[in-house]
Amino acid sequence: MALFQQPTRPNGLVHCEFKAGRMDWDGTKVTADKRKGKVLLYTSEEEQLTHFQWHDREKNEVVTDLIVINDAYFEKIEKVKDGRVYLLRFTSSDKKLFFWMQEPKDDRDVELMKKFNEAVGATIPEKKAGGSSAAPAVPGAGNDPALNAILQQFLQSQGQQGPRANPIPLQAVLTPETLQSLMSDEAAVAEMQSLVPDSHKSSEGVREALGSPQLQQSLRALTQAVHSDQLPVLFASLGLDPAEIASAPPGTDAVEILCRAMEKKMGGGGSA
């Protein structure tokens, strides 16, 4: 029996990793997560998608797993003088996550942040000067007045968000039965044959690809991307109209928005 549990390593290319704790924000308050943690940025070997993960180092488990598409970057909160606090921002949404360094020395902080940001490849907007005003104390912020003030400013700038419904997984829409039904459409089969590897160019090869576990795994990864506040980035990569996101009624599932936008692009129109 092993006395120490070996840390898990993802199957893929690790771009950056460092020890860091996190803070949780539920929309109304910030609480400090006291666990020993680790930030990991890697590209999955199977999906070829880039994941941002936060690990619980004590339990050796993944707690947070987000797919990033050239839209995430770290910036230091300079006003916290006696702590090494960083904010993970997203250019595609208002999502923000707080972390604080748990590396024993600070001499590599700048290098690690630069390495992370360059690996993600986000276009980092220029900082805008702004003032601040008093706000109520933030529960769970600890006894650090500088950090408390920063968190107050953060909460003050956020709008209240309503509860979200459970997301629709793409596997529930593109079921194996639905995918196999495409084989009766000659035009669809011909288009799919132009997209699959040479080993699957035949009709039987396309049928096999549509029923493969790898496709279902890719659909799960894409579902995560759709529901991770990165829908505008996904729309841009697919050449879809981002106005469809803004015009959707509040609470509309992201998969529904995506399907309707793709339907319009392909000329389906309609309001089914």
TAMOLIN-V452218 format. One record per residue. N is the residue number from 0. PSI is psi as a letter, one per 30 degrees, with the letter a starting at -180 (* if undefined). NEAR is the number of other C-alpha atoms within 10 Angstrom. D_LAST is the distance of its C-alpha to the last C-alpha in Angstrom with 2 decimals. Layout:
n={N	N}
psi={PSI	PSI}
near={NEAR	NEAR}
d_last={D_LAST	D_LAST}
//
This chain:
n={0	1	2	3	4	5	6	7	8	9	10	11	12	13	14	15	16	17	18	19	20	21	22	23	24	25	26	27	28	29	30	31	32	33	34	35	36	37	38	39	40	41	42	43	44	45	46	47	48	49	50	51	52	53	54	55	56	57	58	59	60	61	62	63	64	65	66	67	68	69	70	71	72	73	74	75	76	77	78	79	80	81	82	83	84	85	86	87	88	89	90	91	92	93	94	95	96	97	98	99	100	101	102	103	104	105	106	107	108	109	110	111	112	113	114	115	116	117	118	119	120	121	122	123	124	125	126	127	128	129	130	131	132	133	134	135	136	137	138	139	140	141	142	143	144	145	146	147	148	149	150	151	152	153	154	155	156	157	158	159	160	161	162	163	164	165	166	167	168	169	170	171	172	173	174	175	176	177	178	179	180	181	182	183	184	185	186	187	188	189	190	191	192	193	194	195	196	197	198	199	200	201	202	203	204	205	206	207	208	209	210	211	212	213	214	215	216	217	218	219	220	221	222	223	224	225	226	227	228	229	230	231	232	233	234	235	236	237	238	239	240	241	242	243	244	245	246	247	248	249	250	251	252	253	254	255	256	257	258	259	260	261	262	263	264	265	266	267	268	269	270	271}
psi={k	k	f	k	k	k	k	k	k	l	j	a	j	k	e	k	k	l	k	k	l	l	k	k	k	g	f	f	l	k	k	k	j	g	l	k	l	k	k	k	k	l	k	k	e	e	f	h	k	k	k	k	k	k	k	j	f	e	f	h	l	k	e	k	j	k	k	k	i	h	g	k	l	k	k	k	j	f	f	j	e	g	l	i	k	k	k	j	l	k	f	f	l	g	k	k	k	k	l	k	k	g	k	e	l	g	f	g	e	e	e	e	e	e	e	e	e	e	e	e	g	k	j	k	l	k	k	k	k	l	a	l	l	l	l	l	k	j	k	g	f	a	g	j	e	e	e	e	e	e	e	e	e	e	e	f	f	k	l	k	k	l	k	k	l	k	l	j	k	f	f	f	e	i	l	e	e	e	e	f	f	f	f	f	j	e	e	e	e	e	e	e	f	f	f	l	l	e	f	g	f	l	e	e	e	e	e	e	e	f	g	k	f	e	e	e	e	e	e	e	e	e	e	e	e	e	g	h	g	g	e	e	e	e	e	e	f	f	h	l	j	f	f	e	e	e	f	k	k	k	f	k	k	e	e	e	e	e	e	e	e	e	e	e	e	f	g	e	b	l	h	*}
near={4	5	5	6	10	8	12	11	10	13	11	15	14	16	15	18	18	19	19	24	24	24	15	14	15	8	12	13	15	20	15	17	13	9	14	15	26	22	22	22	24	25	20	15	12	11	16	13	17	22	20	18	18	24	23	19	18	11	13	14	13	16	11	12	15	18	24	25	20	19	19	24	23	20	15	17	16	12	12	17	10	10	14	18	21	21	16	14	18	22	18	18	15	9	14	13	14	21	24	19	20	17	15	7	8	11	9	11	15	12	10	15	19	15	15	22	19	14	19	21	15	17	14	15	7	6	6	5	5	5	5	12	8	9	13	11	13	19	14	14	19	11	8	11	12	14	21	21	21	18	21	22	18	13	19	15	10	12	9	9	9	9	7	10	9	7	15	15	18	19	16	10	14	14	14	15	10	12	14	16	12	15	18	9	9	11	11	11	17	15	10	20	17	11	11	14	12	10	8	17	16	14	15	11	15	22	18	13	18	23	15	12	11	13	15	17	14	17	19	16	18	19	18	18	20	25	17	16	19	23	20	20	21	18	19	11	10	11	12	19	16	16	11	16	18	11	9	14	10	10	10	13	17	21	18	15	19	19	12	19	22	18	15	15	14	9	9	11	12	8	7	4}
d_last={58.22	57.20	58.36	55.76	52.12	51.29	48.40	45.34	44.54	41.07	40.73	40.41	41.98	43.09	43.18	44.60	45.62	47.73	48.63	46.85	45.96	42.87	41.96	39.03	37.16	34.87	34.00	37.08	39.99	41.33	43.25	45.36	44.71	48.27	47.53	48.87	46.01	45.21	42.67	41.59	39.67	39.08	36.98	35.93	37.52	34.70	31.59	33.32	31.69	33.90	34.21	35.87	37.44	39.75	42.06	44.24	47.55	49.26	46.79	45.86	42.12	39.02	37.78	35.39	33.42	31.24	30.03	31.31	30.23	33.04	32.31	34.82	38.44	41.35	43.55	46.67	47.13	50.48	51.46	51.91	55.45	56.48	53.36	51.18	47.73	44.77	41.26	38.37	35.99	32.70	32.07	28.27	28.20	30.60	31.24	35.01	37.17	40.93	43.48	47.24	49.42	51.37	53.22	56.95	57.73	55.93	57.41	54.33	51.63	51.20	51.19	48.55	46.19	46.70	46.09	42.84	41.51	42.55	40.93	37.52	37.94	36.20	37.19	39.06	39.02	42.37	43.53	43.71	46.66	45.95	47.82	47.44	48.23	49.14	46.65	47.10	48.29	45.72	46.02	46.81	47.73	51.26	54.53	53.92	53.87	52.69	49.70	49.02	48.97	46.50	44.13	44.52	43.50	40.48	39.30	40.09	37.80	34.73	32.20	31.22	27.96	26.00	25.42	22.61	20.52	21.17	19.37	16.97	19.04	17.75	19.75	17.48	14.51	16.80	19.01	22.00	20.64	17.40	19.67	22.18	19.78	19.63	23.28	22.51	21.02	24.21	22.78	21.16	24.50	26.48	24.63	25.05	28.69	29.29	28.20	30.06	33.84	36.30	36.94	33.39	33.06	33.29	30.45	32.00	32.16	28.45	27.80	30.23	28.63	25.16	26.88	29.25	29.83	29.99	26.32	25.41	27.81	26.24	22.78	24.53	26.19	23.06	21.42	24.56	24.36	20.80	21.92	25.35	24.89	24.84	21.28	22.72	25.16	22.63	20.55	23.88	24.85	21.67	21.89	18.64	18.54	19.80	18.73	15.20	17.10	19.05	16.31	14.19	15.04	18.02	17.57	14.20	14.78	15.93	14.21	10.72	12.20	13.68	10.78	8.83	12.33	13.12	10.21	11.55	15.02	14.69	13.54	10.02	9.02	5.90	3.78	0.00}
//
